[in-house]
């Protein structure tokens, strides 16, 4: 968790700007989801993308295995 360094964002009427914090939370959750998904795809070595590749193309790993 990040330390609190910001001032609280207020609306013109003096109340807390909840829309600002909701948008900020969505952005932070999206960034974290992107980070986790990227790590997952890297950990799996691209196996998930294999069915979506062209039928005739080989990955570098498949090419090495085919060479022997």
N, CA, C and O of each residue as an XYZ file, in Angstrom:
272
protein
N       0.837     -1.171      0.000
C       0.000      0.000      0.000
C       0.889      1.245      0.000
O       1.920      1.286      0.671
N       0.481      2.233     -0.747
C       1.274      3.452     -0.861
C       0.978      4.382      0.315
O      -0.156      4.450      0.787
N       1.997      5.092      0.783
C       1.751      6.038      1.874
C       0.875      7.198      1.401
O       0.909      7.580      0.232
N       0.105      7.740      2.311
C      -0.787      8.855      1.989
C       0.031     10.140      1.887
O       0.572     10.622      2.882
N       0.116     10.688      0.675
C       0.872     11.927      0.477
C       0.024     13.015     -0.151
O       0.463     14.161     -0.240
N      -1.191     12.680     -0.591
C      -2.059     13.642     -1.268
C      -2.979     14.330     -0.263
O      -3.259     13.810      0.818
N      -3.431     15.498     -0.652
C      -4.519     16.121      0.082
C      -5.809     15.495     -0.415
O      -5.872     15.010     -1.544
N      -6.823     15.503      0.408
C      -8.109     14.950      0.017
C      -8.733     15.855     -1.036
O      -8.787     17.074     -0.873
N      -9.206     15.239     -2.126
C      -9.819     15.995     -3.214
C     -11.263     16.292     -2.827
O     -12.038     15.389     -2.513
N     -11.608     17.580     -2.856
C     -12.944     18.009     -2.466
C     -13.685     18.615     -3.649
O     -13.076     19.151     -4.575
N     -15.004     18.520     -3.601
C     -15.848     19.208     -4.580
C     -15.981     20.664     -4.168
O     -15.523     21.072     -3.101
N     -16.611     21.429     -5.028
C     -16.780     22.864     -4.759
C     -17.600     23.108     -3.490
O     -17.418     24.119     -2.812
N     -18.516     22.160     -3.171
C     -19.347     22.354     -1.976
C     -18.663     21.899     -0.687
O     -19.251     21.994      0.390
N     -17.428     21.405     -0.789
C     -16.657     21.013      0.379
C     -16.727     19.527      0.706
O     -16.007     19.064      1.591
N     -17.565     18.773      0.022
C     -17.653     17.329      0.281
C     -16.543     16.601     -0.481
O     -15.976     17.126     -1.440
N     -16.255     15.397     -0.036
C     -15.208     14.596     -0.682
C     -15.662     14.209     -2.088
O     -16.804     13.796     -2.292
N     -14.764     14.346     -3.044
C     -15.064     14.028     -4.449
C     -14.964     12.516     -4.648
O     -13.916     11.993     -5.027
N     -16.077     11.824     -4.385
C     -16.080     10.361     -4.487
C     -15.901      9.889     -5.926
O     -15.332      8.820     -6.152
N     -16.366     10.649     -6.891
C     -16.196     10.265     -8.298
C     -14.707     10.211     -8.660
O     -14.275      9.335     -9.410
N     -13.936     11.147     -8.125
C     -12.492     11.165     -8.364
C     -11.851      9.883     -7.838
O     -11.048      9.254     -8.526
N     -12.214      9.500     -6.606
C     -11.620      8.323     -5.997
C     -12.122      7.035     -6.633
O     -11.380      6.054     -6.689
N     -13.362      7.012     -7.114
C     -13.877      5.841     -7.821
C     -13.112      5.640     -9.127
O     -12.733      4.518     -9.461
N     -12.887      6.726     -9.865
C     -12.140      6.649    -11.126
C     -10.690      6.240    -10.871
O     -10.118      5.451    -11.624
N     -10.114      6.773     -9.824
C      -8.734      6.438     -9.470
C      -8.617      4.954     -9.107
O      -7.657      4.288     -9.496
N      -9.597      4.443     -8.360
C      -9.602      3.033     -7.992
C      -9.743      2.130     -9.203
O      -9.070      1.103     -9.291
N     -10.621      2.502    -10.150
C     -10.778      1.710    -11.375
C      -9.473      1.671    -12.163
O      -9.085      0.624    -12.681
N      -8.803      2.810    -12.250
C      -7.536      2.863    -12.983
C      -6.491      1.983    -12.303
O      -5.767      1.251    -12.978
N      -6.408      2.046    -10.989
C      -5.418      1.255    -10.261
C      -5.725     -0.242    -10.361
O      -4.805     -1.045    -10.517
N      -7.001     -0.630    -10.272
C      -7.375     -2.038    -10.412
C      -7.082     -2.536    -11.821
O      -6.621     -3.663    -12.000
N      -7.348     -1.701    -12.821
C      -7.050     -2.083    -14.197
C      -5.562     -2.281    -14.423
O      -5.147     -3.223    -15.097
N      -4.769     -1.395    -13.862
C      -3.318     -1.510    -13.993
C      -2.814     -2.783    -13.311
O      -1.930     -3.461    -13.835
N      -3.373     -3.105    -12.146
C      -2.961     -4.317    -11.441
C      -3.391     -5.563    -12.204
O      -2.629     -6.526    -12.292
N      -4.598     -5.556    -12.755
C      -5.070     -6.693    -13.544
C      -4.177     -6.892    -14.772
O      -3.842     -8.022    -15.127
N      -3.798     -5.792    -15.414
C      -2.906     -5.869    -16.574
C      -1.560     -6.465    -16.162
O      -1.019     -7.324    -16.858
N      -1.034     -6.016    -15.050
C       0.251     -6.499    -14.547
C       0.187     -8.007    -14.261
O       1.090     -8.752    -14.641
N      -0.879     -8.447    -13.593
C      -1.026     -9.863    -13.267
C      -1.222    -10.719    -14.521
O      -0.646    -11.801    -14.630
N      -2.029    -10.237    -15.461
C      -2.254    -10.988    -16.701
C      -0.967    -11.100    -17.509
O      -0.679    -12.147    -18.088
N      -0.206    -10.029    -17.544
C       1.058    -10.056    -18.283
C       2.012    -11.090    -17.685
O       2.657    -11.845    -18.413
N       2.094    -11.117    -16.360
C       2.930    -12.110    -15.696
C       2.454    -13.526    -15.945
O       3.265    -14.435    -16.123
N       1.135    -13.721    -15.958
C       0.575    -15.042    -16.218
C       0.925    -15.510    -17.623
O       1.357    -16.649    -17.803
N       0.745    -14.648    -18.622
C       1.061    -15.032    -19.994
C       2.549    -15.311    -20.168
O       2.929    -16.223    -20.903
N       3.384    -14.535    -19.501
C       4.829    -14.793    -19.589
C       5.182    -16.111    -18.917
O       6.018    -16.861    -19.420
N       4.549    -16.396    -17.779
C       4.845    -17.629    -17.052
C       4.424    -18.854    -17.853
O       5.077    -19.896    -17.788
N       3.354    -18.735    -18.597
C       2.885    -19.864    -19.386
C       3.646    -20.006    -20.700
O       3.410    -20.953    -21.450
N       4.532    -19.099    -20.979
C       5.376    -19.207    -22.167
C       4.630    -19.081    -23.472
O       5.055    -19.637    -24.485
N       3.533    -18.366    -23.466
C       2.791    -18.166    -24.693
C       1.918    -19.342    -25.090
O       1.403    -19.369    -26.208
N       1.737    -20.313    -24.209
C       0.942    -21.488    -24.559
C      -0.503    -21.141    -24.869
O      -1.136    -21.799    -25.695
N      -1.024    -20.124    -24.222
C      -2.409    -19.740    -24.446
C      -2.601    -19.204    -25.859
O      -3.668    -19.388    -26.444
N      -1.606    -18.554    -26.409
C      -1.755    -17.965    -27.735
C      -1.551    -18.978    -28.867
O      -1.839    -18.669    -30.023
N      -1.066    -20.161    -28.558
C      -0.790    -21.139    -29.609
C      -2.008    -21.473    -30.472
O      -1.863    -21.515    -31.693
N      -3.188    -21.710    -29.920
C      -4.322    -22.045    -30.783
C      -4.710    -20.923    -31.744
O      -5.380    -21.172    -32.746
N      -4.298    -19.702    -31.450
C      -4.682    -18.562    -32.261
C      -3.660    -18.230    -33.334
O      -3.894    -17.344    -34.155
N      -2.548    -18.915    -33.342
C      -1.527    -18.665    -34.368
C      -1.922    -19.349    -35.668
O      -2.756    -20.254    -35.685
N      -1.316    -18.905    -36.743
C      -1.595    -19.530    -38.049
C      -1.174    -20.996    -38.011
O      -0.190    -21.344    -37.359
N      -1.898    -21.833    -38.691
C      -1.659    -23.283    -38.636
C      -0.248    -23.654    -39.099
O       0.343    -24.593    -38.565
N       0.295    -22.944    -40.067
C       1.598    -23.304    -40.605
C       2.778    -22.719    -39.862
O       3.912    -23.139    -40.091
N       2.549    -21.772    -38.989
C       3.677    -21.133    -38.323
C       4.044    -21.876    -37.047
O       3.182    -22.401    -36.343
N       5.317    -21.909    -36.769
C       5.817    -22.552    -35.558
C       6.394    -21.496    -34.634
O       6.934    -20.488    -35.090
N       6.278    -21.728    -33.350
C       6.960    -20.863    -32.401
C       8.432    -21.240    -32.404
O       8.790    -22.294    -32.931
N       9.280    -20.424    -31.841
C      10.705    -20.741    -31.801
C      10.934    -22.022    -30.997
O      11.828    -22.804    -31.320
N      10.141    -22.235    -29.964
C      10.276    -23.455    -29.156
C       9.902    -24.676    -30.006
O      10.608    -25.684    -29.979
N       8.807    -24.592    -30.753
C       8.392    -25.718    -31.589
C       9.428    -25.991    -32.686
O       9.684    -27.146    -33.026
N      10.018    -24.932    -33.234
C      11.020    -25.101    -34.275
C      12.249    -25.820    -33.739
O      12.816    -26.669    -34.426
N      12.666    -25.491    -32.521
C      13.826    -26.157    -31.908
C      13.525    -27.628    -31.669
O      14.385    -28.478    -31.903
N      12.309    -27.946    -31.202
C      11.936    -29.333    -30.964
C      11.886    -30.101    -32.277
O      12.317    -31.253    -32.339
N      11.365    -29.475    -33.323
C      11.246    -30.126    -34.632
C      12.625    -30.416    -35.226
O      12.816    -31.421    -35.911
N      13.593    -29.514    -34.954
C      14.960    -29.725    -35.465
C      15.599    -30.948    -34.833
O      16.353    -31.677    -35.479
N      15.289    -31.161    -33.574
C      15.825    -32.333    -32.903
C      16.868    -32.038    -31.980
O      17.406    -32.946    -31.346
